[in-house]
Amino acid sequence: MNYQKARLVAEVGCNHKGEMEIAKEMIKIAAIFCKADIVKFQKRNNRELLTEEQYNAPHPNPENSYGETYGAHREYLEFDVDQHRQLMKWCDEFGVIYSTSVWDLTSAKEIASLEPELIKIPSACNNHYKMLKWLCDNYKGEIHLSLGMTTHEEEDKIIQLFEDSGRNKDLVIYSCTSGYPVPFNDIALLEIKRLKEKFGSRVKEIGFSGHHKGISVDIAAYTLGATVIERHYTLDRTWKGTDHAASLEPDGIRRLKRDLEAVHLALNYKEKEILDIEMVQRNKLKYRER
């Protein structure tokens, strides 16, 4: 089996707390200190995404809210398309790829206008077929899509849509369990194997999006065949917000990148029965019949 090098996505999401300067710092740290490959944000049109009742309802966890209503909370954390253009510029300056998850058709159109290398579809929106079709027809970059809280029948319908549009070889699908955080027994790593067996020849790559503690599971995901590893990323896991507790701080992202690269180098067969590095030890230590 030939293992390609993994791409690591540091998902900022809304962990910037609605502040551009924090977002810039997160990009810089992810690129320079962590050496992540991709930094990902989110884009939502909250009036399109939420019903009036949902928009005006209180946040279900008031201690994590940035507004008096859920809608106000979401608007506080939202960057407009010009701000995303600036985020993309900063990513370019620091040498890391910019990406964004889009949650609705308006956001998909806005982000596609920036022509990023890749756009992500979150698990919550992977059945928004109108948005998927628009992206297939109008956006030329990679489309990444998470399969959390998705039935096998829904998976088939999604892949078929991309195949019918001739875009399946630009599609990266992620094994994912939608929880924050996810206990180890619910991660279901062998879903990666199932996705590879079922869709591996039909899509570009298989990825893994994790919301768990630690980084050992991500290494296992890579060895099972996930070539894009996505983890939520924060500067401080104690900050206010629902995603921080399920996120990695900078040193976690840095160590994950380091370990992914180490495992990539190690995943091979011996080039010959006794390697050069072994010969000195063989000559010195190997038992010889007397």
Helices and strands as residue ranges (DSSP letters): E 7-13, H 20-29, I 30-34, E 38-43, H 46-49, H 52-56, G 62-64, H 70-76, H 81-94, E 97-102, H 105-112, E 118-121, G 123-125, H 129-138, E 142-146, H 152-164, G 168-170, E 171-176, G 184-186, H 190-199, E 205-210, H 216-223, E 228-232, G 244-246, H 250-266, H 276-285
